[in-house]
Amino acid sequence: METAGKVLLIGAAVLAIVGVGALLLARLGVDHLPGTLSWKPSDNVRVFVPIGLMVVVSIVGTILLNLFLRR
């Protein structure tokens, strides 16, 4: 049970760091990269699909995982 608690605490810390990073990147304007699709079908509905940001996060994540998990 002690190991599960440590894993949960580490996971929470990682999520907190990712959240703070996302807030900082949003303040820098990174949430509106080229390739962002925005569609407003009515006054109270807005669909926002950040495809450009998803591609950048995927590439950076792949590079980081390859660097840290390489045997």
Secondary structure, 3 states (H helix, E strand, C coil): CHHHHHHHHHHHHHHHHHHHHHHHHHHCCHHHCCCEEEEEEECCEEEEEEHHHHHHHHHHHHHHHHHHCCC
